[in-house]
């Protein structure tokens, strides 16, 4: 995968990018990747007359079509929001049982029944 480098970035611009990355809960690299992907997707969509099925749409690029993963489940490092991560976690993990007997009460009942 090619590496891009930007030289001689003015300090106010670099600081603004660091702040933006912090607000979006991303690394600086992740924020720069998101900005570049959005710019490329917008340019590509504009050249196609804003067709919604563009293979370079920002969400598709972030979802892994930029060469970082195999599909929408894998994304560029740092490109998921904390809310997206929480939703994915909630889907994968079963909720604990509610309203049932408490473990300690079950042990006491079993002990007292002997």
N, C-alpha and C positions, 0 to 999 in steps of 0.2 A: 504494500500500500504506500503511495507516495506521501512524503512529508512536506508540509508547507511551513514557511517561516516568514515572519514579518519583522523587518528591521527598522530601527530608529522610530519606534512608537513614542509619541510625546507622552510625558508622564501623566498629564491630566486625562488623556484618552485611556491609558493603561489603568489608571485608578478607577475611572468610570466603568470600564469593563469588569474589573474585579468586583466592584459594588454590584453591578448587574448580575454577575455570576452568583454572588452571595444571596441576592434577593430571590433568584431562581433555584437556589439549593443545588448549584452545579459547581464543578471545578472550572477554572478559567478555560482549560482546554475544552471541556464540555460546552461551555457557553459560546466559545468561538466556533465550535463545530455546528452548534445549533444555528448561529447567525449565518454562517456560510451556507448551510443546507437550505435555510429559508430564502436566502438571496437567490441561490441557484434555482430552487423550485419556483419562486415567483417569476423569475426571468423565463424559465421554461414554460410555465403555465401561460404567461403573457404571449409568448411566441405561438402558442397553440390556440389562442383565443379563449383562454380560461376553461378548457375542457376539464371536467371534474375527475376523469379517470387517468390523469397524467401519472406516468410511472415515476416521475420525480417530484410528486407533491411533497410538501414539507413533512407530513406525517409518515409518508412512505419512506422518505429518506431517513428520518429519525428512527423508523421502525426496522431498519436493517438493510434496505436496498442499496445503501451507499457502500456496501462491501464490508460492513462491520459484523454482520451476523447472517443467519439463515432466513430470517423472516421477522414478522411483527413482534414475536415474543422476545427477541433480542434487540437491544437498542444501543446506540452510541453511549459510551460511558458518561454518566452524569446528565442524561437528557430526560430522565423521568422526574416528575414532581413527587413530592412526599405523599401527596394524595393518591397518585397512581400506584405507588409502591404499597401503600396501606390497603387499597382495594384488591390488588393482586394477592397480598398476604391473607386477607380475609377470605378470599375464594379458596385458597389452598388449604387453609387450616380450619378444622371443624370447630364449631362453637362448643364450649363446655356445657354439660347438662345442667339445667336449672330446675329448681323446685323438687329435686329428689332428696333422699335422706342424706344427712351429713355423714361422712366416713366415720368420725368418732362415735356417733350415735349408733351406727351399725355394729361397730366393734363392741360397744357396751351392751347392746341388746343380745349379741351372740354370746358374750361372756356370761351375762346374767341368765341366759336360758339353760346353762349347763348345771 
